[in-house]
Amino acid sequence: MIITFIEAQSNLCRTSCGNIPINYPFGIDDGCGSPYYRHILDCSELGKLELRTPSGRYPVHSISYSDPHVLVTDPYMWNCQDGDNFRPTRPFSLDTSTRFSLSPHNDYLFFNCSEDYVIVEPKPIFCERFPDRCDSSCDSAGYLCRHLPECSTALDRSSCCSYYPKATESLRLMLKYCASYTSVYWRTIGTSTTTDSPTSQVPEYGIRVDFDIPVTTHCLQCQDPSKGAGTCGFDTQAQNFLCLCKKGNVTSYCKAAGAVGIGVGIWFFKKVRAKAPITCGVQSNENRLF
């Protein structure tokens, strides 16, 4: 079946915003990419890409599709220029109906926490004494507190501790009793020559957000060069799958003009992380859009 909606054709799906490539599952034009990530990214007229979340809009630094993640910066977080002057902040949060999750590669540093409400202790010693409360402590002996990236001496009069909140509510509670916070992610540099050889990592300010790439047989056949190399998209009204082609949109693939849909796609999610991150509200097989 040929769909004649001109506005959804593949040549109207932009493939970059500034110098950041926009590939499936993302789209910055409605009807492009996967409906799971609809209205998530916004590209300004100046070519600046932003990630929309319930807590605000955040500049996107980069997107990796081989190791699926988005790197964003949060202007409300502490930075080196702030020093001991802590600005009002707000907790970063994600929409739990999407397939985003905070990466375990992030470390969170909290500053000037009230010890009446937050357990601020050197973690190795505290965990040895109180193993059942180990995960509840904010580590005052954390490596990053002692070696702040780019500005190791920025804090003269303020305390620092490291804690990984497992949910947005945990982050809100921490900020209720701490002056500010920042996120540091570990960026991998270089490439290992063998699977056993380690790679180096360096800490940088920012938030790494991991994402899943939903793949269907529909989308794989649509993208197949031998079948016309279409662009995976969706009907903006019903959110059903569409293969976006240069001359129109079809429910199968570009070289199958006039063909009826090719059956139900089989879903799977490409995983490149060895360990699944903590996430909430992931949709099930029963309520997927297509």
Backbone hydrogen bonds, N-H to C=O, Kabsch-Sander energy under -0.5 kcal/mol:
donor,donor_aa,acceptor,acceptor_aa,energy
3,I,249,N,-5.5
6,I,4,T,-0.7
8,A,5,F,-1.1
9,Q,6,I,-1.7
10,S,245,C,-0.9
12,L,9,Q,-2.2
13,C,10,S,-1.8
14,R,12,L,-0.9
17,C,20,I,-2.3
20,I,17,C,-1.9
22,I,15,T,-2.7
23,N,21,P,-0.6
26,F,23,N,-2.3
32,C,29,D,-1.9
33,G,232,C,-2.1
34,S,25,P,-2.7
37,Y,34,S,-1.7
38,R,35,P,-1.4
40,I,37,Y,-1.4
42,D,50,E,-2.3
44,S,42,D,-0.6
44,S,48,K,-2.4
47,G,44,S,-1.9
49,L,47,G,-0.5
50,E,42,D,-2.4
51,L,58,Y,-2.8
52,R,40,I,-3.1
53,T,56,G,-2.6
55,S,93,S,-0.6
56,G,53,T,-1.5
58,Y,51,L,-2.3
60,V,49,L,-2.7
61,H,59,P,-0.5
61,H,71,L,-3.4
62,S,71,L,-1.2
64,S,69,H,-2.8
69,H,64,S,-1.8
70,V,209,V,-3.0
71,L,62,S,-2.6
72,V,70,V,-0.6
72,V,207,I,-2.5
73,T,59,P,-2.1
77,M,74,D,-1.7
78,W,181,Y,-2.4
82,D,79,N,-1.5
83,G,79,N,-0.8
83,G,80,C,-0.5
85,N,82,D,-2.4
86,F,84,D,-0.8
87,R,85,N,-0.6
96,T,94,L,-0.7
98,T,95,D,-1.7
101,S,210,D,-2.0
103,S,208,R,-2.1
106,N,103,S,-1.6
107,D,184,V,-3.1
109,L,182,T,-2.5
110,F,161,C,-3.1
111,F,180,S,-2.4
112,N,159,S,-1.8
114,S,177,Y,-2.9
115,E,113,C,-0.6
117,Y,114,S,-1.6
118,V,114,S,-2.4
120,V,118,V,-1.1
121,E,119,I,-0.8
121,E,138,C,-1.5
123,K,121,E,-0.6
126,F,122,P,-2.5
127,C,123,K,-3.3
128,E,124,P,-1.3
129,R,125,I,-1.7
130,F,126,F,-3.3
133,R,130,F,-1.7
134,C,131,P,-0.9
136,S,133,R,-1.3
137,S,134,C,-1.4
138,C,119,I,-3.6
139,D,137,S,-0.6
139,D,162,S,-2.7
140,S,121,E,-1.6
140,S,138,C,-0.6
142,G,139,D,-1.0
146,R,142,G,-1.3
147,H,143,Y,-1.3
151,C,148,L,-1.2
154,A,151,C,-1.8
156,D,154,A,-0.7
161,C,110,F,-2.0
162,S,139,D,-2.1
163,Y,108,Y,-2.2
171,L,167,A,-1.5
172,R,168,T,-2.3
173,L,169,E,-2.2
174,M,170,S,-2.1
175,L,171,L,-2.3
176,K,172,R,-1.1
177,Y,173,L,-0.8
177,Y,174,M,-1.1
178,C,174,M,-0.6
179,A,111,F,-2.1
180,S,111,F,-0.9
182,T,109,L,-2.0
184,V,107,D,-3.0
185,Y,204,E,-2.7
186,W,105,H,-1.2
187,R,185,Y,-0.7
187,R,202,V,-2.9
189,I,200,S,-2.9
200,S,189,I,-1.0
202,V,187,R,-2.4
204,E,185,Y,-2.4
206,G,183,S,-2.2
207,I,72,V,-2.8
209,V,70,V,-3.1
209,V,207,I,-0.6
210,D,101,S,-2.6
210,D,208,R,-0.5
211,F,68,P,-1.2
212,D,99,R,-1.2
213,I,270,K,-0.6
215,V,268,F,-1.8
220,L,216,T,-2.4
221,Q,217,T,-2.3
222,C,218,H,-2.2
223,Q,219,C,-2.3
224,D,220,L,-0.9
227,K,224,D,-1.8
228,G,225,P,-1.3
229,A,224,D,-2.3
230,G,222,C,-3.1
231,T,244,L,-2.3
233,G,242,L,-2.5
234,F,31,G,-2.1
235,D,240,N,-2.8
239,Q,235,D,-2.3
242,L,233,G,-2.1
243,C,250,V,-3.5
244,L,231,T,-3.3
244,L,242,L,-0.7
245,C,243,C,-0.6
245,C,248,G,-2.2
248,G,245,C,-0.8
249,N,3,I,-2.6
250,V,243,C,-2.3
251,T,1,M,-1.2
255,K,227,K,-1.8
256,A,253,Y,-2.1
259,A,256,A,-2.9
267,W,265,G,-0.6
268,F,215,V,-1.2
270,K,213,I,-1.4
270,K,268,F,-0.5
272,V,270,K,-0.5
287,N,284,S,-0.9
288,R,285,N,-0.5
